[in-house]
């Protein structure tokens, strides 16, 4: 069994003109191959994608410096949980130290004013999802930008992510920020930047310590999701066998959605 098509749309595009009803054909085909193909690993060079995005960010920063474009939003997924005591988790959002790109974010340059008016705690910088919590406290201590989280306990997904941190299966934290003052580091062999002043936009829980845009590009048309079967109640479609004729599949699906 082959995983020929990465998604339903790719299958329909390929089969249009080759079969009478490409959507029906692909509905059955993708359903048959889904379980087999779900476990196939897609090899992606995240480091290469991050390098490409790095070049794009530098170009955007230069345009901003020249007054030709607005300030870009940058991401640094290098934070981590610092302590857990009495049910309170403290996180390191950022640290004044050289990261793997050679950049340094000056700790005394953080502008927190606007963030504190709407201190959202997101998941994976995904703005299509509602926040999974808020940040009741964010502060500078030594060379670190620290924060706590008040999780949305009424949201099952937020509770699940909180549990991942409590049990040690997730540790990463990422910040989204708007650069205000910055320049090339003179002492950096890797061409790193120094951000002297920056505005904090949001903080996110992240499972993978990689640039979020690189992760999205690596997925392409595929969608990253965390299955929560206990939260989803679906009535199964009244289809008894994968061997049903294609037109029967469509008929049964239409009946189900009319109910």
Residue frames relative to the residue before (quaternion, step in Angstrom):
aa qw qx qy qz dx dy dz
X 1.0000 0.0000 0.0000 0.0000 0.00 0.00 0.00
X 0.2108 -0.8110 0.5385 0.0889 3.57 -0.73 1.05
X 0.3368 -0.6925 0.5972 0.2242 3.54 -1.21 0.62
X 0.0343 -0.8775 0.4784 -0.0035 3.53 0.54 1.23
X 0.7978 0.2340 -0.1061 0.5454 3.56 1.00 -0.81
X 0.4412 -0.7229 0.4635 0.2605 3.61 -0.80 0.96
X 0.8041 -0.0084 0.0238 0.5940 3.59 1.18 -0.52
X 0.7294 -0.4468 0.3067 0.4174 3.53 -1.36 0.22
X 0.6555 0.5291 -0.3180 0.4350 3.60 0.89 -0.90
X 0.6460 0.5213 -0.3221 0.4552 3.58 0.97 -0.86
X 0.6358 0.5268 -0.3179 0.4660 3.56 1.05 -0.78
X 0.6669 0.5011 -0.3034 0.4606 3.59 0.89 -0.96
X 0.6437 0.5272 -0.3220 0.4517 3.59 0.94 -0.88
X 0.6879 0.4915 -0.2787 0.4556 3.55 0.97 -0.90
X 0.7590 0.4121 -0.2083 0.4591 3.58 0.94 -0.84
X 0.4565 0.6777 -0.4575 0.3508 3.59 1.25 -0.12
X 0.7931 0.2415 -0.2154 0.5160 3.54 -0.73 1.10
X 0.6801 0.4663 -0.2808 0.4911 3.56 1.30 -0.25
X 0.7679 0.1502 -0.1045 0.6139 3.59 1.19 -0.52
X 0.6518 -0.5517 0.3544 0.3809 3.56 -1.20 0.50
X 0.8026 0.0788 -0.0089 0.5912 3.58 0.92 -0.90
X 0.2116 -0.8344 0.4942 0.1213 3.61 0.16 1.26
X 0.6327 0.5379 -0.3465 0.4363 3.61 1.03 -0.68
X 0.6643 0.4837 -0.3021 0.4832 3.57 0.94 -0.84
X 0.6290 0.5414 -0.3251 0.4535 3.57 0.99 -0.89
X 0.7164 0.4541 -0.2575 0.4628 3.57 0.84 -0.99
X 0.5760 0.5835 -0.3816 0.4268 3.59 1.12 -0.60
X 0.6913 0.4502 -0.2693 0.4970 3.56 0.96 -0.88
X 0.6585 0.5263 -0.3169 0.4347 3.58 0.88 -0.94
X 0.6983 0.4711 -0.2826 0.4589 3.58 0.80 -0.99
X 0.6277 0.5287 -0.3406 0.4588 3.59 1.08 -0.67
X 0.6545 0.5180 -0.3096 0.4555 3.57 1.03 -0.78
X 0.7720 0.3825 -0.1918 0.4701 3.58 0.92 -0.90
X 0.4383 0.7434 -0.4412 0.2461 3.61 1.23 -0.30
X 0.7006 0.4710 -0.2871 0.4526 3.59 0.74 -1.04
X 0.6626 0.5113 -0.3099 0.4511 3.58 0.98 -0.81
X 0.7513 0.4300 -0.2175 0.4510 3.55 0.88 -0.99
X 0.5162 0.6687 -0.4210 0.3303 3.58 1.18 -0.44
X 0.7375 0.4383 -0.2343 0.4572 3.56 0.99 -0.76
X 0.4748 0.6693 -0.4527 0.3489 3.58 1.23 0.00
X 0.3449 -0.7489 0.5313 0.1950 3.56 -0.79 1.01
X 0.2275 -0.7514 0.6056 0.1300 3.55 -0.95 0.92
X 0.2692 -0.7885 0.5366 0.1336 3.54 -0.49 1.23
X 0.0587 0.7961 -0.5949 0.0937 3.56 -0.59 1.14
X 0.3568 -0.7191 0.5561 0.2153 3.56 -0.98 0.86
X 0.2216 -0.8100 0.5320 0.1083 3.55 0.05 1.32
X 0.6273 0.5543 -0.3407 0.4280 3.60 0.99 -0.83
X 0.6447 0.5131 -0.3196 0.4679 3.58 1.02 -0.81
X 0.6531 0.5046 -0.3138 0.4695 3.57 0.96 -0.86
X 0.6426 0.5220 -0.3241 0.4578 3.59 0.98 -0.81
X 0.6336 0.5240 -0.3293 0.4643 3.58 1.05 -0.75
X 0.6393 0.5168 -0.3217 0.4699 3.59 1.01 -0.79
X 0.6671 0.4883 -0.2992 0.4765 3.57 0.95 -0.89
X 0.5884 0.5756 -0.3566 0.4419 3.56 1.10 -0.70
X 0.6553 0.5014 -0.3060 0.4749 3.60 0.94 -0.87
X 0.6451 0.5171 -0.3152 0.4660 3.57 1.02 -0.84
X 0.6524 0.5145 -0.3169 0.4574 3.59 0.98 -0.82
X 0.6443 0.5151 -0.3268 0.4612 3.58 0.97 -0.80
X 0.6395 0.5141 -0.3209 0.4730 3.57 1.03 -0.78
X 0.6541 0.5093 -0.3045 0.4691 3.59 1.00 -0.85
X 0.6402 0.5203 -0.3202 0.4658 3.58 1.03 -0.77
X 0.6504 0.5134 -0.3150 0.4629 3.58 1.00 -0.81
X 0.6404 0.5103 -0.3209 0.4759 3.59 1.01 -0.78
X 0.6416 0.5136 -0.3122 0.4765 3.56 1.06 -0.79
X 0.6461 0.5306 -0.3182 0.4469 3.58 0.95 -0.86
X 0.7055 0.4454 -0.2482 0.4922 3.57 1.09 -0.74
X 0.5069 -0.6742 0.4078 0.3497 3.57 1.28 -0.05
X 0.5140 0.6686 -0.3943 0.3651 3.58 1.24 0.38
X 0.7885 0.1329 -0.0728 0.5961 3.58 1.26 -0.17
X 0.5619 -0.5871 0.4412 0.3808 3.61 -1.17 0.42
X 0.6530 -0.5096 0.3807 0.4111 3.54 -1.26 0.30
X 0.3833 -0.7182 0.5236 0.2511 3.60 -0.84 0.88
X 0.4205 -0.6389 0.5643 0.3107 3.55 -1.29 0.31
X 0.1306 -0.7929 0.5936 0.0431 3.55 -0.78 1.07
X 0.2311 -0.7741 0.5790 0.1103 3.55 -1.23 0.57
X 0.0446 -0.7726 0.6330 0.0206 3.53 -1.09 0.78
X 0.1128 -0.8402 0.5296 0.0302 3.60 -0.18 1.30
X 0.4104 0.7528 -0.4233 0.2927 3.58 0.90 0.88
X 0.4803 0.6715 -0.4432 0.3494 3.58 1.24 0.19
X 0.1108 -0.7911 0.5994 0.0514 3.56 -1.30 0.15
X 0.5831 -0.5343 0.4601 0.4036 3.53 -1.29 0.26
X 0.2695 -0.7893 0.5369 0.1268 3.57 -0.91 0.93
X 0.8051 -0.0904 0.1106 0.5757 3.57 0.85 -0.94
X 0.1051 -0.7569 0.6418 0.0638 3.51 -1.29 0.50
X 0.1946 0.7889 -0.5477 0.1997 3.53 -0.39 1.25
X 0.8528 0.0469 -0.0622 0.5164 3.55 -0.85 0.98
X 0.6968 -0.4733 0.2692 0.4669 3.57 1.07 0.69
X 0.6331 0.5021 -0.3306 0.4877 3.59 1.29 -0.04
X 0.1798 -0.7790 0.5941 0.0888 3.55 -0.84 1.04
X 0.1497 -0.7680 0.6188 0.0697 3.55 -0.93 0.98
X 0.1489 -0.8133 0.5616 0.0315 3.55 -0.85 1.06
X 0.3554 -0.6581 0.6124 0.2562 3.52 -1.31 0.47
X 0.2250 -0.7907 0.5566 0.1197 3.59 -0.49 1.17
X 0.7870 -0.0807 0.0893 0.6051 3.57 1.05 -0.81
X 0.1396 -0.7847 0.6018 0.0512 3.54 -1.22 0.54
X 0.4158 -0.7040 0.5143 0.2589 3.57 -0.97 0.81
X 0.4622 0.6127 -0.5098 0.3886 3.53 0.15 1.36
X 0.6140 -0.5744 0.3926 0.3728 3.56 -1.17 0.54
X 0.2537 -0.7653 0.5703 0.1571 3.58 -0.80 0.99
X 0.7369 -0.4469 0.2717 0.4283 3.58 -1.26 0.03
X 0.6358 0.4894 -0.3320 0.4960 3.59 1.28 -0.20
X 0.5436 -0.6293 0.3899 0.3956 3.56 1.30 -0.10
X 0.5106 0.6588 -0.4094 0.3712 3.59 1.29 0.14
X 0.1199 -0.7469 0.6469 0.0962 3.51 -1.32 0.47
X 0.1664 -0.7569 0.6252 0.0926 3.56 -0.96 0.94
X 0.3673 -0.7518 0.5051 0.2114 3.57 -0.51 1.19
X 0.4702 -0.7264 0.4340 0.2508 3.52 -0.72 1.12
X 0.7026 0.4542 -0.2808 0.4703 3.61 1.04 -0.69
X 0.6050 0.5782 -0.3542 0.4173 3.57 1.29 0.11
X 0.4795 0.6891 -0.4360 0.3242 3.60 1.24 0.02
X 0.1669 -0.7425 0.6432 0.0840 3.55 -0.95 1.01
X 0.1073 -0.8445 0.5246 -0.0041 3.56 -0.42 1.27
X 0.4085 0.7730 -0.4364 0.2126 3.57 1.28 -0.25
X 0.7325 0.4149 -0.2579 0.4742 3.62 0.67 -1.01
X 0.6137 0.5514 -0.3554 0.4392 3.58 1.02 -0.71
X 0.6730 0.5159 -0.3025 0.4353 3.57 0.94 -0.87
X 0.5888 0.5533 -0.3704 0.4583 3.60 1.24 -0.28
X 0.7829 0.0662 -0.0300 0.6179 3.58 1.19 -0.54
X 0.0140 0.8794 -0.4746 0.0361 3.58 0.61 1.19
X 0.0408 0.8487 -0.5248 0.0506 3.57 0.60 1.13
X 0.1940 -0.7294 0.6445 0.1229 3.52 -1.23 0.66
X 0.1479 -0.8414 0.5195 0.0186 3.55 -0.35 1.33
X 0.3727 -0.6708 0.5705 0.2927 3.54 -1.35 -0.05
X 0.8706 -0.0564 0.0023 0.4888 3.56 -0.70 1.16
X 0.5510 -0.6283 0.3829 0.3936 3.61 1.14 0.61
X 0.4057 0.7114 -0.4729 0.3250 3.56 1.15 0.57
X 0.1862 -0.8271 0.5246 0.0773 3.56 -0.18 1.30
X 0.5433 0.5894 -0.4097 0.4353 3.58 1.28 0.01
X 0.6662 0.4439 -0.2871 0.5260 3.56 1.30 -0.27
X 0.5019 -0.6183 0.4894 0.3555 3.60 -1.10 0.52
X 0.6346 -0.5284 0.3847 0.4123 3.61 -1.18 0.40
X 0.3599 -0.7212 0.5480 0.2238 3.56 -1.18 0.57
X 0.7959 -0.0314 0.0022 0.6046 3.54 1.33 0.05
X 0.3489 -0.6862 0.5716 0.2840 3.54 -1.31 -0.26
X 0.4043 -0.6814 0.5567 0.2498 3.53 -1.32 0.34
X 0.2036 -0.8284 0.5082 0.1182 3.62 -0.04 1.21
X 0.8036 0.1014 -0.0435 0.5849 3.57 1.17 -0.52
X 0.0740 0.7564 -0.6470 0.0617 3.54 -0.96 0.95
X 0.1071 0.8122 -0.5552 0.1433 3.57 -0.77 1.04
X 0.4441 -0.6567 0.5445 0.2740 3.52 -1.35 0.36
X 0.0464 0.7758 -0.6264 0.0603 3.54 -0.95 0.96
X 0.8085 -0.0372 -0.0259 0.5868 3.56 -0.40 1.22
X 0.7626 -0.3064 0.2648 0.5044 3.56 -0.70 -1.11
X 0.6358 0.5286 -0.3225 0.4608 3.57 1.22 0.40
X 0.2971 -0.6864 0.6323 0.2019 3.51 -1.27 0.64
X 0.0855 -0.8326 0.5470 -0.0148 3.56 -0.44 1.27
X 0.0210 0.7932 -0.6086 -0.0030 3.54 -1.25 0.40
X 0.2946 -0.7005 0.6129 0.2166 3.52 -1.34 0.31
X 0.2841 -0.7491 0.5738 0.1699 3.57 -1.30 0.23
X 0.1487 -0.7215 0.6645 0.1260 3.53 -1.13 0.74
X 0.2816 -0.8052 0.5051 0.1317 3.54 -0.27 1.31
X 0.4639 -0.6445 0.5279 0.3013 3.54 -1.19 0.61
X 0.2032 -0.8390 0.4972 0.0873 3.56 0.07 1.33
X 0.6230 0.5314 -0.3474 0.4569 3.61 1.25 -0.27
X 0.6528 0.4796 -0.3004 0.5036 3.57 1.30 -0.14
X 0.4232 -0.7448 0.4555 0.2424 3.59 -0.56 1.15
X 0.6331 0.5230 -0.3394 0.4588 3.58 1.02 -0.72
X 0.6472 0.5136 -0.3173 0.4655 3.59 0.94 -0.89
X 0.6438 0.5166 -0.3190 0.4658 3.60 1.00 -0.82
X 0.6381 0.5263 -0.3280 0.4564 3.58 1.03 -0.76
X 0.6673 0.4849 -0.3018 0.4781 3.60 0.95 -0.85
X 0.6045 0.5425 -0.3529 0.4644 3.58 1.01 -0.75
X 0.6571 0.5212 -0.3073 0.4496 3.57 0.94 -0.88
X 0.6033 0.5581 -0.3532 0.4470 3.59 1.08 -0.68
X 0.6723 0.4728 -0.2927 0.4887 3.58 1.00 -0.81
X 0.6503 0.5273 -0.3249 0.4399 3.57 0.93 -0.85
X 0.7455 0.3921 -0.2178 0.4930 3.58 1.00 -0.80
X 0.5589 -0.6605 0.3608 0.3482 3.58 1.29 0.11
X 0.4939 0.6670 -0.4357 0.3484 3.60 1.21 0.25
X 0.7391 0.1885 -0.1655 0.6251 3.58 1.31 -0.24
X 0.0489 -0.8124 0.5810 0.0072 3.55 -1.05 0.80
X 0.6321 0.6241 -0.3136 0.3356 3.56 1.14 -0.68
X 0.0883 -0.7506 0.6539 0.0340 3.52 -1.30 0.65
X 0.0839 -0.7986 0.5956 0.0229 3.58 -1.05 0.78
X 0.2275 -0.7692 0.5823 0.1326 3.57 -1.10 0.72
X 0.2048 -0.7116 0.6542 0.1540 3.50 -1.27 0.60
X 0.0690 0.8261 -0.5523 0.0876 3.59 -0.74 0.99
X 0.3612 -0.6996 0.5744 0.2239 3.52 -1.32 0.40
X 0.3465 -0.7548 0.5143 0.2138 3.61 -0.58 1.08
X 0.1938 -0.7811 0.5855 0.0971 3.58 -1.03 0.81
X 0.7811 -0.0025 0.0203 0.6241 3.57 0.86 -1.00
X 0.1542 0.7891 -0.5697 0.1703 3.56 -0.76 1.03
X 0.0423 0.7934 -0.6070 0.0174 3.53 -1.30 0.24
X 0.6278 -0.5274 0.4103 0.3992 3.54 -1.31 0.19
X 0.4208 -0.6895 0.5301 0.2581 3.56 -1.00 0.84
X 0.3797 -0.7448 0.5060 0.2124 3.57 -0.76 1.02
X 0.7291 0.4222 -0.2347 0.4848 3.58 1.15 -0.60
X 0.5600 0.6142 -0.3863 0.3999 3.59 1.25 0.23
X 0.3395 -0.7491 0.5389 0.1823 3.55 -0.81 1.05
X 0.7002 0.4668 -0.2620 0.4725 3.58 1.23 -0.46
X 0.5484 -0.6362 0.3938 0.3735 3.58 1.25 0.20
X 0.2654 0.8103 -0.4854 0.1932 3.55 1.13 0.64
X 0.3981 -0.6972 0.5519 0.2255 3.51 -1.33 0.45
X 0.2202 -0.7216 0.6316 0.1787 3.52 -1.32 0.41
X 0.1749 -0.7735 0.6043 0.0769 3.53 -0.75 1.12
X 0.2178 -0.8174 0.5259 0.0883 3.55 -0.40 1.29
X 0.7840 0.0335 -0.0121 0.6197 3.57 1.11 -0.71
X 0.1041 0.7928 -0.5885 0.1190 3.56 -0.94 0.94
X 0.3461 -0.7360 0.5506 0.1882 3.55 -1.18 0.69
X 0.3715 -0.7227 0.5409 0.2172 3.57 -0.80 1.03
X 0.2007 -0.7979 0.5618 0.0861 3.58 -0.80 1.07
X 0.7804 -0.1990 0.1536 0.5725 3.58 0.88 -0.91
X 0.2643 -0.7246 0.6147 0.1652 3.50 -1.37 0.35
X 0.1034 -0.8234 0.5578 0.0158 3.58 -0.92 0.90
X 0.4203 -0.6133 0.6002 0.2949 3.48 -1.32 0.51
X 0.0005 -0.8049 0.5930 -0.0225 3.59 -0.89 0.89
X 0.3918 -0.7218 0.5254 0.2223 3.54 -1.08 0.79
X 0.7734 0.2581 -0.1201 0.5664 3.57 1.14 -0.74
X 0.3371 -0.7659 0.5093 0.2011 3.64 -0.71 1.03
X 0.4433 0.6443 -0.4906 0.3842 3.55 0.62 1.20
X 0.6642 -0.4941 0.3664 0.4248 3.55 -1.24 0.41
X 0.4829 -0.7070 0.4252 0.2934 3.63 -0.67 1.03
X 0.6337 0.5170 -0.3424 0.4624 3.60 1.07 -0.64
X 0.6134 0.5373 -0.3463 0.4639 3.59 1.08 -0.68
X 0.6395 0.5172 -0.3252 0.4668 3.57 1.01 -0.79
X 0.6585 0.5060 -0.3139 0.4603 3.59 0.92 -0.88
X 0.6690 0.4899 -0.3061 0.4677 3.59 0.95 -0.82
X 0.6321 0.5384 -0.3403 0.4413 3.57 1.03 -0.69
X 0.6483 0.5157 -0.3151 0.4632 3.57 1.15 -0.61
X 0.2339 -0.7885 0.5350 0.1933 3.59 1.12 -0.60
X 0.8140 -0.1754 0.1670 0.5280 3.57 -0.79 -1.05
X 0.5459 0.6092 -0.4103 0.4031 3.57 1.24 -0.27
X 0.3294 -0.7450 0.5522 0.1776 3.55 -1.14 0.63
X 0.3043 -0.7276 0.5858 0.1867 3.55 -0.94 0.95
X 0.1324 0.7886 -0.5921 0.0995 3.57 -0.85 0.87
X 0.3141 -0.6870 0.6132 0.2308 3.50 -1.35 0.34
X 0.3152 -0.7722 0.5117 0.2061 3.61 -0.39 1.14
X 0.0687 -0.7791 0.6230 0.0086 3.54 -0.95 0.95
X 0.1199 -0.8605 0.4887 0.0796 3.59 0.51 1.13
X 0.6347 0.5516 -0.3401 0.4210 3.57 1.05 -0.65
X 0.6922 0.4817 -0.2687 0.4653 3.57 1.22 -0.49
X 0.7103 0.4354 -0.2354 0.5004 3.57 1.23 -0.37
X 0.0700 -0.7878 0.6118 0.0133 3.53 -0.74 1.07
X 0.0508 0.8086 -0.5792 0.0900 3.53 -0.45 1.21
X 0.3634 -0.6840 0.5825 0.2467 3.52 -1.11 0.70
X 0.4243 -0.7155 0.4805 0.2780 3.61 -0.66 1.00
X 0.5276 -0.6175 0.4793 0.3325 3.51 -1.12 0.71
X 0.4729 -0.6943 0.4599 0.2877 3.61 -0.96 0.78
X 0.3298 0.7154 -0.5369 0.3019 3.55 0.55 1.22
X 0.2879 -0.8149 0.4844 0.1358 3.56 -0.46 1.19
X 0.8281 0.0636 0.0219 0.5566 3.57 1.01 -0.71
X 0.5234 -0.6271 0.4801 0.3197 3.52 -1.18 0.64
X 0.6340 0.5590 -0.3220 0.4265 3.55 1.23 -0.31
X 0.3704 0.7194 -0.5059 0.2989 3.61 1.22 0.20
X 0.5507 -0.5835 0.4726 0.3647 3.54 -1.15 0.58
X 0.6344 -0.5788 0.3542 0.3702 3.57 -1.06 0.74
X 0.6774 0.4856 -0.3201 0.4504 3.60 0.86 -0.83
X 0.6025 0.5496 -0.3577 0.4550 3.60 1.16 -0.54
X 0.6059 0.5585 -0.3464 0.4484 3.57 1.07 -0.74
X 0.6826 0.4851 -0.2880 0.4645 3.56 0.85 -0.99
X 0.6339 0.5340 -0.3290 0.4526 3.57 0.97 -0.83
X 0.6800 0.4887 -0.2918 0.4621 3.59 0.87 -0.95
X 0.6378 0.5244 -0.3304 0.4571 3.59 1.00 -0.79
X 0.6581 0.5067 -0.3135 0.4603 3.57 0.94 -0.87
X 0.6217 0.5374 -0.3403 0.4571 3.58 1.02 -0.76
X 0.6634 0.5275 -0.3030 0.4357 3.54 0.93 -0.96
X 0.7124 0.4576 -0.2675 0.4599 3.58 0.91 -0.89
X 0.6157 0.5425 -0.3582 0.4453 3.60 1.20 -0.33
X 0.5832 0.6106 -0.3692 0.3882 3.58 1.20 -0.53
